[in-house]
Amino acid sequence: MTLGVMVLWRRFGFLAGALSRDNQDGFMKAMEFTEKTLVTVMIGLIALCTVHAADAGDRSRVLRLATTTSTYETGLLDHILPLFEQRQNIKVHVISVGTGKAMAVARAGDVDVILVHARQAEDQFVREGYGSYRRTVMANDFIIAGPADDPAGVKGMRETGAALRRLAGGQHLFVSRGDDSGTHKKESQLWAATGIRPQGKWYLESGQGMSSTLTVADEKNAYVLVDRASYIANSKRLRLHVIVEGDPELLNVYGVIPVSHERRPSVKTMLADALVDWLVSPECQKMIEEFALEGERLFKPASAAETDAGDTDGHAE
């Protein structure tokens, strides 16, 4: 008789004494079956606990990054993150959303770090205590893309405000992201500078990411504000052409911000800091500078971005 059955026999053996020989044999078989069942259950529980422990360990090595669609859809992150993941023995879980949404999930503590492109909103995010600090990572520029025949006659204009005023004055179809993304924030600033509040049938809001918004603009033969990297990444499938470019107001600077541990204690501060250090390191900056699609480099490194923006505190606490 095994130990498990002996324990059960001591507890319930008196019942067997009141049974016939056949019933006693049945009782013993039932005890043996119960023991096997208990052993099976215990093994299952141990295995389940082991899986949960391993899963918890895996989660501890996952860094959650919320970032703008332009860094994801262009393939930049696939270019610069694998080496970091390998060296740190972690997995970076990327959430590709607009800048506004990235900041919202960061405020809720659902990500550890954000990579976005709306400087005023970034500075406010840090001032409010949700971000520990900000670092400039890179830059490119915005352009206004539009139909090849340019019905508004704005092609080649170097002053974005003048181009927008002409678009509004002629009620030429314009597609906005309308999603509180970094691109939408920049567009809103540009319209505000003209004193025009765009509205009416000629002004459409897609409420979608950059690639989807470009598709809408292309299908409707409309104008659209887009960062150059996203335009290049989608150019093969578009009929839209670059119409307005080169205005210093169209500079597009990207910053990385770790979520504050004081505000959200669950964030992985050390891993977030490690990612920031990697993004601004000379090695990664070189990778960013050399990243190209269709033979064109998509981003400038942080040093060039800060010079263009006149930014002297991009690397300050």
KOLNUSE-672296 format. One record per residue (C-alpha): residue in one letter; x, y, z; residue number from 0. Coordinates in steps of 0.2 Angstrom, whole numbers, plus 5000, padded with zeros to 4 digits. Layout:
! KOLNUSE-672296
{r = a&c1 = X&c2 = Y&c3 = Z&k = NUM}
...
//
This chain:
! KOLNUSE-672296
{r = m&c1 = 5000&c2 = 5000&c3 = 5000&k = 0}
{r = t&c1 = 5007&c2 = 5017&c3 = 4995&k = 1}
{r = l&c1 = 5009&c2 = 5032&c3 = 5006&k = 2}
{r = g&c1 = 4994&c2 = 5041&c3 = 4999&k = 3}
{r = v&c1 = 4983&c2 = 5026&c3 = 5001&k = 4}
{r = m&c1 = 4989&c2 = 5023&c3 = 5019&k = 5}
{r = v&c1 = 4984&c2 = 5040&c3 = 5024&k = 6}
{r = l&c1 = 4967&c2 = 5038&c3 = 5016&k = 7}
{r = w&c1 = 4965&c2 = 5021&c3 = 5024&k = 8}
{r = r&c1 = 4969&c2 = 5028&c3 = 5041&k = 9}
{r = r&c1 = 4956&c2 = 5041&c3 = 5039&k = 10}
{r = f&c1 = 4943&c2 = 5031&c3 = 5031&k = 11}
{r = g&c1 = 4948&c2 = 5013&c3 = 5034&k = 12}
{r = f&c1 = 4935&c2 = 5010&c3 = 5048&k = 13}
{r = l&c1 = 4922&c2 = 5011&c3 = 5034&k = 14}
{r = a&c1 = 4930&c2 = 4996&c3 = 5025&k = 15}
{r = g&c1 = 4928&c2 = 4986&c3 = 5041&k = 16}
{r = a&c1 = 4909&c2 = 4987&c3 = 5039&k = 17}
{r = l&c1 = 4910&c2 = 4981&c3 = 5021&k = 18}
{r = s&c1 = 4910&c2 = 4964&c3 = 5014&k = 19}
{r = r&c1 = 4926&c2 = 4957&c3 = 5006&k = 20}
{r = d&c1 = 4921&c2 = 4962&c3 = 4989&k = 21}
{r = n&c1 = 4916&c2 = 4979&c3 = 4994&k = 22}
{r = q&c1 = 4933&c2 = 4981&c3 = 5003&k = 23}
{r = d&c1 = 4942&c2 = 4976&c3 = 4987&k = 24}
{r = g&c1 = 4931&c2 = 4989&c3 = 4978&k = 25}
{r = f&c1 = 4935&c2 = 5002&c3 = 4992&k = 26}
{r = m&c1 = 4954&c2 = 4999&c3 = 4990&k = 27}
{r = k&c1 = 4953&c2 = 5001&c3 = 4971&k = 28}
{r = a&c1 = 4944&c2 = 5017&c3 = 4974&k = 29}
{r = m&c1 = 4958&c2 = 5023&c3 = 4986&k = 30}
{r = e&c1 = 4971&c2 = 5019&c3 = 4973&k = 31}
{r = f&c1 = 4961&c2 = 5028&c3 = 4959&k = 32}
{r = t&c1 = 4960&c2 = 5043&c3 = 4971&k = 33}
{r = e&c1 = 4978&c2 = 5043&c3 = 4974&k = 34}
{r = k&c1 = 4982&c2 = 5043&c3 = 4955&k = 35}
{r = t&c1 = 4970&c2 = 5057&c3 = 4953&k = 36}
{r = l&c1 = 4978&c2 = 5067&c3 = 4967&k = 37}
{r = v&c1 = 4995&c2 = 5064&c3 = 4959&k = 38}
{r = t&c1 = 4990&c2 = 5069&c3 = 4942&k = 39}
{r = v&c1 = 4982&c2 = 5085&c3 = 4949&k = 40}
{r = m&c1 = 4997&c2 = 5090&c3 = 4959&k = 41}
{r = i&c1 = 5008&c2 = 5087&c3 = 4943&k = 42}
{r = g&c1 = 4997&c2 = 5098&c3 = 4933&k = 43}
{r = l&c1 = 4997&c2 = 5112&c3 = 4946&k = 44}
{r = i&c1 = 5016&c2 = 5111&c3 = 4947&k = 45}
{r = a&c1 = 5017&c2 = 5113&c3 = 4928&k = 46}
{r = l&c1 = 5005&c2 = 5127&c3 = 4928&k = 47}
{r = c&c1 = 5015&c2 = 5137&c3 = 4941&k = 48}
{r = t&c1 = 5030&c2 = 5134&c3 = 4931&k = 49}
{r = v&c1 = 5023&c2 = 5141&c3 = 4916&k = 50}
{r = h&c1 = 5016&c2 = 5156&c3 = 4925&k = 51}
{r = a&c1 = 5033&c2 = 5159&c3 = 4933&k = 52}
{r = a&c1 = 5041&c2 = 5158&c3 = 4916&k = 53}
{r = d&c1 = 5028&c2 = 5169&c3 = 4908&k = 54}
{r = a&c1 = 5031&c2 = 5182&c3 = 4922&k = 55}
{r = g&c1 = 5050&c2 = 5181&c3 = 4919&k = 56}
{r = d&c1 = 5046&c2 = 5184&c3 = 4900&k = 57}
{r = r&c1 = 5035&c2 = 5199&c3 = 4904&k = 58}
{r = s&c1 = 5049&c2 = 5206&c3 = 4915&k = 59}
{r = r&c1 = 5060&c2 = 5207&c3 = 4899&k = 60}
{r = v&c1 = 5047&c2 = 5215&c3 = 4888&k = 61}
{r = l&c1 = 5049&c2 = 5234&c3 = 4885&k = 62}
{r = r&c1 = 5033&c2 = 5243&c3 = 4879&k = 63}
{r = l&c1 = 5036&c2 = 5257&c3 = 4867&k = 64}
{r = a&c1 = 5022&c2 = 5268&c3 = 4860&k = 65}
{r = t&c1 = 5028&c2 = 5277&c3 = 4844&k = 66}
{r = t&c1 = 5021&c2 = 5287&c3 = 4830&k = 67}
{r = t&c1 = 5016&c2 = 5277&c3 = 4814&k = 68}
{r = s&c1 = 5030&c2 = 5285&c3 = 4804&k = 69}
{r = t&c1 = 5044&c2 = 5276&c3 = 4813&k = 70}
{r = y&c1 = 5035&c2 = 5260&c3 = 4812&k = 71}
{r = e&c1 = 5028&c2 = 5260&c3 = 4794&k = 72}
{r = t&c1 = 5044&c2 = 5265&c3 = 4786&k = 73}
{r = g&c1 = 5053&c2 = 5250&c3 = 4794&k = 74}
{r = l&c1 = 5065&c2 = 5261&c3 = 4804&k = 75}
{r = l&c1 = 5061&c2 = 5252&c3 = 4820&k = 76}
{r = d&c1 = 5065&c2 = 5235&c3 = 4812&k = 77}
{r = h&c1 = 5082&c2 = 5242&c3 = 4807&k = 78}
{r = i&c1 = 5087&c2 = 5249&c3 = 4824&k = 79}
{r = l&c1 = 5079&c2 = 5239&c3 = 4837&k = 80}
{r = p&c1 = 5085&c2 = 5221&c3 = 4834&k = 81}
{r = l&c1 = 5103&c2 = 5224&c3 = 4839&k = 82}
{r = f&c1 = 5097&c2 = 5233&c3 = 4855&k = 83}
{r = e&c1 = 5085&c2 = 5218&c3 = 4859&k = 84}
{r = q&c1 = 5099&c2 = 5206&c3 = 4857&k = 85}
{r = r&c1 = 5112&c2 = 5215&c3 = 4868&k = 86}
{r = q&c1 = 5099&c2 = 5218&c3 = 4881&k = 87}
{r = n&c1 = 5091&c2 = 5201&c3 = 4880&k = 88}
{r = i&c1 = 5074&c2 = 5209&c3 = 4879&k = 89}
{r = k&c1 = 5059&c2 = 5211&c3 = 4868&k = 90}
{r = v&c1 = 5053&c2 = 5228&c3 = 4863&k = 91}
{r = h&c1 = 5034&c2 = 5228&c3 = 4861&k = 92}
{r = v&c1 = 5029&c2 = 5242&c3 = 4849&k = 93}
{r = i&c1 = 5013&c2 = 5250&c3 = 4849&k = 94}
{r = s&c1 = 5011&c2 = 5261&c3 = 4833&k = 95}
{r = v&c1 = 4999&c2 = 5275&c3 = 4836&k = 96}
{r = g&c1 = 4998&c2 = 5294&c3 = 4834&k = 97}
{r = t&c1 = 5008&c2 = 5305&c3 = 4845&k = 98}
{r = g&c1 = 4992&c2 = 5310&c3 = 4855&k = 99}
{r = k&c1 = 4987&c2 = 5292&c3 = 4858&k = 100}
{r = a&c1 = 5005&c2 = 5287&c3 = 4863&k = 101}
{r = m&c1 = 5005&c2 = 5300&c3 = 4876&k = 102}
{r = a&c1 = 4988&c2 = 5295&c3 = 4882&k = 103}
{r = v&c1 = 4993&c2 = 5277&c3 = 4885&k = 104}
{r = a&c1 = 5009&c2 = 5283&c3 = 4893&k = 105}
{r = r&c1 = 4999&c2 = 5294&c3 = 4905&k = 106}
{r = a&c1 = 4989&c2 = 5278&c3 = 4910&k = 107}
{r = g&c1 = 5005&c2 = 5269&c3 = 4913&k = 108}
{r = d&c1 = 5002&c2 = 5256&c3 = 4899&k = 109}
{r = v&c1 = 5019&c2 = 5259&c3 = 4891&k = 110}
{r = d&c1 = 5036&c2 = 5262&c3 = 4897&k = 111}
{r = v&c1 = 5043&c2 = 5274&c3 = 4885&k = 112}
{r = i&c1 = 5037&c2 = 5285&c3 = 4870&k = 113}
{r = l&c1 = 5045&c2 = 5290&c3 = 4854&k = 114}
{r = v&c1 = 5035&c2 = 5304&c3 = 4846&k = 115}
{r = h&c1 = 5035&c2 = 5321&c3 = 4836&k = 116}
{r = a&c1 = 5026&c2 = 5335&c3 = 4844&k = 117}
{r = r&c1 = 5038&c2 = 5346&c3 = 4853&k = 118}
{r = q&c1 = 5026&c2 = 5357&c3 = 4863&k = 119}
{r = a&c1 = 5016&c2 = 5342&c3 = 4868&k = 120}
{r = e&c1 = 5032&c2 = 5333&c3 = 4873&k = 121}
{r = d&c1 = 5038&c2 = 5347&c3 = 4884&k = 122}
{r = q&c1 = 5021&c2 = 5348&c3 = 4892&k = 123}
{r = f&c1 = 5021&c2 = 5329&c3 = 4895&k = 124}
{r = v&c1 = 5037&c2 = 5331&c3 = 4905&k = 125}
{r = r&c1 = 5032&c2 = 5347&c3 = 4914&k = 126}
{r = e&c1 = 5016&c2 = 5337&c3 = 4920&k = 127}
{r = g&c1 = 5027&c2 = 5324&c3 = 4928&k = 128}
{r = y&c1 = 5022&c2 = 5310&c3 = 4916&k = 129}
{r = g&c1 = 5039&c2 = 5310&c3 = 4907&k = 130}
{r = s&c1 = 5056&c2 = 5309&c3 = 4917&k = 131}
{r = y&c1 = 5065&c2 = 5318&c3 = 4903&k = 132}
{r = r&c1 = 5066&c2 = 5321&c3 = 4884&k = 133}
{r = r&c1 = 5080&c2 = 5317&c3 = 4872&k = 134}
{r = t&c1 = 5080&c2 = 5322&c3 = 4854&k = 135}
{r = v&c1 = 5083&c2 = 5307&c3 = 4842&k = 136}
{r = m&c1 = 5081&c2 = 5313&c3 = 4824&k = 137}
{r = a&c1 = 5072&c2 = 5323&c3 = 4812&k = 138}
{r = n&c1 = 5065&c2 = 5324&c3 = 4795&k = 139}
{r = d&c1 = 5052&c2 = 5337&c3 = 4787&k = 140}
{r = f&c1 = 5034&c2 = 5338&c3 = 4782&k = 141}
{r = i&c1 = 5028&c2 = 5341&c3 = 4765&k = 142}
{r = i&c1 = 5012&c2 = 5345&c3 = 4757&k = 143}
{r = a&c1 = 5008&c2 = 5332&c3 = 4744&k = 144}
{r = g&c1 = 4995&c2 = 5334&c3 = 4731&k = 145}
{r = p&c1 = 4988&c2 = 5330&c3 = 4713&k = 146}
{r = a&c1 = 5001&c2 = 5331&c3 = 4699&k = 147}
{r = d&c1 = 4991&c2 = 5344&c3 = 4690&k = 148}
{r = d&c1 = 4991&c2 = 5355&c3 = 4705&k = 149}
{r = p&c1 = 4974&c2 = 5363&c3 = 4703&k = 150}
{r = a&c1 = 4977&c2 = 5376&c3 = 4717&k = 151}
{r = g&c1 = 4993&c2 = 5382&c3 = 4709&k = 152}
{r = v&c1 = 5004&c2 = 5380&c3 = 4725&k = 153}
{r = k&c1 = 5018&c2 = 5370&c3 = 4718&k = 154}
{r = g&c1 = 5035&c2 = 5377&c3 = 4722&k = 155}
{r = m&c1 = 5029&c2 = 5389&c3 = 4735&k = 156}
{r = r&c1 = 5041&c2 = 5390&c3 = 4749&k = 157}
{r = e&c1 = 5030&c2 = 5398&c3 = 4762&k = 158}
{r = t&c1 = 5017&c2 = 5385&c3 = 4769&k = 159}
{r = g&c1 = 5005&c2 = 5398&c3 = 4776&k = 160}
{r = a&c1 = 5003&c2 = 5406&c3 = 4759&k = 161}
{r = a&c1 = 5000&c2 = 5389&c3 = 4751&k = 162}
{r = l&c1 = 4987&c2 = 5385&c3 = 4764&k = 163}
{r = r&c1 = 4978&c2 = 5401&c3 = 4762&k = 164}
{r = r&c1 = 4977&c2 = 5398&c3 = 4743&k = 165}
{r = l&c1 = 4970&c2 = 5380&c3 = 4746&k = 166}
{r = a&c1 = 4957&c2 = 5387&c3 = 4758&k = 167}
{r = g&c1 = 4953&c2 = 5402&c3 = 4747&k = 168}
{r = g&c1 = 4949&c2 = 5390&c3 = 4732&k = 169}
{r = q&c1 = 4942&c2 = 5377&c3 = 4743&k = 170}
{r = h&c1 = 4953&c2 = 5364&c3 = 4736&k = 171}
{r = l&c1 = 4951&c2 = 5347&c3 = 4743&k = 172}
{r = f&c1 = 4962&c2 = 5344&c3 = 4758&k = 173}
{r = v&c1 = 4963&c2 = 5328&c3 = 4769&k = 174}
{r = s&c1 = 4968&c2 = 5329&c3 = 4787&k = 175}
{r = r&c1 = 4973&c2 = 5315&c3 = 4799&k = 176}
{r = g&c1 = 4961&c2 = 5323&c3 = 4812&k = 177}
{r = d&c1 = 4968&c2 = 5311&c3 = 4825&k = 178}
{r = d&c1 = 4978&c2 = 5321&c3 = 4837&k = 179}
{r = s&c1 = 4994&c2 = 5314&c3 = 4830&k = 180}
{r = g&c1 = 5010&c2 = 5323&c3 = 4828&k = 181}
{r = t&c1 = 5006&c2 = 5327&c3 = 4810&k = 182}
{r = h&c1 = 4989&c2 = 5333&c3 = 4814&k = 183}
{r = k&c1 = 4996&c2 = 5344&c3 = 4828&k = 184}
{r = k&c1 = 5008&c2 = 5352&c3 = 4816&k = 185}
{r = e&c1 = 4994&c2 = 5354&c3 = 4803&k = 186}
{r = s&c1 = 4984&c2 = 5363&c3 = 4816&k = 187}
{r = q&c1 = 4998&c2 = 5374&c3 = 4821&k = 188}
{r = l&c1 = 5001&c2 = 5379&c3 = 4803&k = 189}
{r = w&c1 = 4982&c2 = 5383&c3 = 4800&k = 190}
{r = a&c1 = 4982&c2 = 5393&c3 = 4816&k = 191}
{r = a&c1 = 4996&c2 = 5403&c3 = 4810&k = 192}
{r = t&c1 = 4986&c2 = 5408&c3 = 4795&k = 193}
{r = g&c1 = 4971&c2 = 5413&c3 = 4805&k = 194}
{r = i&c1 = 4960&c2 = 5401&c3 = 4795&k = 195}
{r = r&c1 = 4949&c2 = 5388&c3 = 4803&k = 196}
{r = p&c1 = 4947&c2 = 5375&c3 = 4790&k = 197}
{r = q&c1 = 4930&c2 = 5368&c3 = 4788&k = 198}
{r = g&c1 = 4917&c2 = 5363&c3 = 4775&k = 199}
{r = k&c1 = 4915&c2 = 5350&c3 = 4762&k = 200}
{r = w&c1 = 4933&c2 = 5353&c3 = 4755&k = 201}
{r = y&c1 = 4941&c2 = 5349&c3 = 4772&k = 202}
{r = l&c1 = 4940&c2 = 5330&c3 = 4776&k = 203}
{r = e&c1 = 4947&c2 = 5321&c3 = 4792&k = 204}
{r = s&c1 = 4952&c2 = 5303&c3 = 4790&k = 205}
{r = g&c1 = 4954&c2 = 5299&c3 = 4808&k = 206}
{r = q&c1 = 4967&c2 = 5286&c3 = 4803&k = 207}
{r = g&c1 = 4986&c2 = 5284&c3 = 4802&k = 208}
{r = m&c1 = 4997&c2 = 5291&c3 = 4789&k = 209}
{r = s&c1 = 4997&c2 = 5277&c3 = 4776&k = 210}
{r = s&c1 = 4978&c2 = 5276&c3 = 4777&k = 211}
{r = t&c1 = 4976&c2 = 5295&c3 = 4776&k = 212}
{r = l&c1 = 4988&c2 = 5296&c3 = 4760&k = 213}
{r = t&c1 = 4977&c2 = 5282&c3 = 4752&k = 214}
{r = v&c1 = 4961&c2 = 5293&c3 = 4755&k = 215}
{r = a&c1 = 4970&c2 = 5309&c3 = 4748&k = 216}
{r = d&c1 = 4976&c2 = 5299&c3 = 4733&k = 217}
{r = e&c1 = 4959&c2 = 5292&c3 = 4729&k = 218}
{r = k&c1 = 4951&c2 = 5309&c3 = 4731&k = 219}
{r = n&c1 = 4965&c2 = 5318&c3 = 4721&k = 220}
{r = a&c1 = 4967&c2 = 5329&c3 = 4736&k = 221}
{r = y&c1 = 4981&c2 = 5339&c3 = 4746&k = 222}
{r = v&c1 = 4988&c2 = 5332&c3 = 4762&k = 223}
{r = l&c1 = 5001&c2 = 5336&c3 = 4775&k = 224}
{r = v&c1 = 5013&c2 = 5321&c3 = 4777&k = 225}
{r = d&c1 = 5031&c2 = 5318&c3 = 4784&k = 226}
{r = r&c1 = 5043&c2 = 5315&c3 = 4770&k = 227}
{r = a&c1 = 5048&c2 = 5297&c3 = 4777&k = 228}
{r = s&c1 = 5030&c2 = 5291&c3 = 4776&k = 229}
{r = y&c1 = 5028&c2 = 5299&c3 = 4759&k = 230}
{r = i&c1 = 5043&c2 = 5290&c3 = 4752&k = 231}
{r = a&c1 = 5038&c2 = 5274&c3 = 4760&k = 232}
{r = n&c1 = 5021&c2 = 5274&c3 = 4751&k = 233}
{r = s&c1 = 5026&c2 = 5283&c3 = 4735&k = 234}
{r = k&c1 = 5026&c2 = 5268&c3 = 4724&k = 235}
{r = r&c1 = 5008&c2 = 5266&c3 = 4726&k = 236}
{r = l&c1 = 5003&c2 = 5284&c3 = 4726&k = 237}
{r = r&c1 = 4999&c2 = 5297&c3 = 4712&k = 238}
{r = l&c1 = 5002&c2 = 5311&c3 = 4723&k = 239}
{r = h&c1 = 5017&c2 = 5322&c3 = 4720&k = 240}
{r = v&c1 = 5027&c2 = 5333&c3 = 4732&k = 241}
{r = i&c1 = 5020&c2 = 5350&c3 = 4730&k = 242}
{r = v&c1 = 5026&c2 = 5361&c3 = 4744&k = 243}
{r = e&c1 = 5042&c2 = 5359&c3 = 4753&k = 244}
{r = g&c1 = 5057&c2 = 5367&c3 = 4761&k = 245}
{r = d&c1 = 5049&c2 = 5379&c3 = 4773&k = 246}
{r = p&c1 = 5059&c2 = 5379&c3 = 4790&k = 247}
{r = e&c1 = 5041&c2 = 5378&c3 = 4798&k = 248}
{r = l&c1 = 5040&c2 = 5361&c3 = 4791&k = 249}
{r = l&c1 = 5054&c2 = 5354&c3 = 4801&k = 250}
{r = n&c1 = 5049&c2 = 5338&c3 = 4810&k = 251}
{r = v&c1 = 5059&c2 = 5333&c3 = 4826&k = 252}
{r = y&c1 = 5057&c2 = 5316&c3 = 4835&k = 253}
{r = g&c1 = 5060&c2 = 5315&c3 = 4854&k = 254}
{r = v&c1 = 5060&c2 = 5300&c3 = 4866&k = 255}
{r = i&c1 = 5053&c2 = 5301&c3 = 4883&k = 256}
{r = p&c1 = 5053&c2 = 5287&c3 = 4897&k = 257}
{r = v&c1 = 5038&c2 = 5287&c3 = 4907&k = 258}
{r = s&c1 = 5040&c2 = 5293&c3 = 4925&k = 259}
{r = h&c1 = 5042&c2 = 5280&c3 = 4938&k = 260}
{r = e&c1 = 5036&c2 = 5292&c3 = 4951&k = 261}
{r = r&c1 = 5019&c2 = 5294&c3 = 4942&k = 262}
{r = r&c1 = 5018&c2 = 5276&c3 = 4936&k = 263}
{r = p&c1 = 5028&c2 = 5264&c3 = 4948&k = 264}
{r = s&c1 = 5025&c2 = 5249&c3 = 4936&k = 265}
{r = v&c1 = 5035&c2 = 5255&c3 = 4922&k = 266}
{r = k&c1 = 5052&c2 = 5247&c3 = 4918&k = 267}
{r = t&c1 = 5063&c2 = 5262&c3 = 4921&k = 268}
{r = m&c1 = 5080&c2 = 5254&c3 = 4919&k = 269}
{r = l&c1 = 5075&c2 = 5246&c3 = 4902&k = 270}
{r = a&c1 = 5067&c2 = 5262&c3 = 4896&k = 271}
{r = d&c1 = 5083&c2 = 5272&c3 = 4901&k = 272}
{r = a&c1 = 5093&c2 = 5259&c3 = 4891&k = 273}
{r = l&c1 = 5083&c2 = 5261&c3 = 4876&k = 274}
{r = v&c1 = 5085&c2 = 5280&c3 = 4877&k = 275}
{r = d&c1 = 5104&c2 = 5278&c3 = 4879&k = 276}
{r = w&c1 = 5104&c2 = 5266&c3 = 4863&k = 277}
{r = l&c1 = 5094&c2 = 5278&c3 = 4852&k = 278}
{r = v&c1 = 5105&c2 = 5293&c3 = 4856&k = 279}
{r = s&c1 = 5121&c2 = 5283&c3 = 4855&k = 280}
{r = p&c1 = 5133&c2 = 5286&c3 = 4841&k = 281}
{r = e&c1 = 5131&c2 = 5268&c3 = 4834&k = 282}
{r = c&c1 = 5112&c2 = 5270&c3 = 4833&k = 283}
{r = q&c1 = 5113&c2 = 5288&c3 = 4827&k = 284}
{r = k&c1 = 5123&c2 = 5282&c3 = 4812&k = 285}
{r = m&c1 = 5111&c2 = 5268&c3 = 4808&k = 286}
{r = i&c1 = 5097&c2 = 5281&c3 = 4808&k = 287}
{r = e&c1 = 5106&c2 = 5292&c3 = 4797&k = 288}
{r = e&c1 = 5110&c2 = 5278&c3 = 4785&k = 289}
{r = f&c1 = 5093&c2 = 5271&c3 = 4784&k = 290}
{r = a&c1 = 5085&c2 = 5274&c3 = 4767&k = 291}
{r = l&c1 = 5071&c2 = 5269&c3 = 4756&k = 292}
{r = e&c1 = 5070&c2 = 5271&c3 = 4737&k = 293}
{r = g&c1 = 5088&c2 = 5277&c3 = 4737&k = 294}
{r = e&c1 = 5083&c2 = 5292&c3 = 4749&k = 295}
{r = r&c1 = 5088&c2 = 5294&c3 = 4767&k = 296}
{r = l&c1 = 5073&c2 = 5297&c3 = 4778&k = 297}
{r = f&c1 = 5079&c2 = 5304&c3 = 4794&k = 298}
{r = k&c1 = 5093&c2 = 5316&c3 = 4800&k = 299}
{r = p&c1 = 5102&c2 = 5311&c3 = 4816&k = 300}
{r = a&c1 = 5099&c2 = 5321&c3 = 4833&k = 301}
{r = s&c1 = 5114&c2 = 5333&c3 = 4831&k = 302}
{r = a&c1 = 5108&c2 = 5339&c3 = 4814&k = 303}
{r = a&c1 = 5090&c2 = 5339&c3 = 4820&k = 304}
{r = e&c1 = 5095&c2 = 5351&c3 = 4835&k = 305}
{r = t&c1 = 5105&c2 = 5362&c3 = 4824&k = 306}
{r = d&c1 = 5090&c2 = 5364&c3 = 4812&k = 307}
{r = a&c1 = 5078&c2 = 5367&c3 = 4826&k = 308}
{r = g&c1 = 5089&c2 = 5379&c3 = 4836&k = 309}
{r = d&c1 = 5087&c2 = 5366&c3 = 4850&k = 310}
{r = t&c1 = 5100&c2 = 5368&c3 = 4863&k = 311}
{r = d&c1 = 5092&c2 = 5357&c3 = 4877&k = 312}
{r = g&c1 = 5088&c2 = 5342&c3 = 4867&k = 313}
{r = h&c1 = 5099&c2 = 5331&c3 = 4878&k = 314}
{r = a&c1 = 5096&c2 = 5340&c3 = 4894&k = 315}
{r = e&c1 = 5087&c2 = 5334&c3 = 4909&k = 316}
//
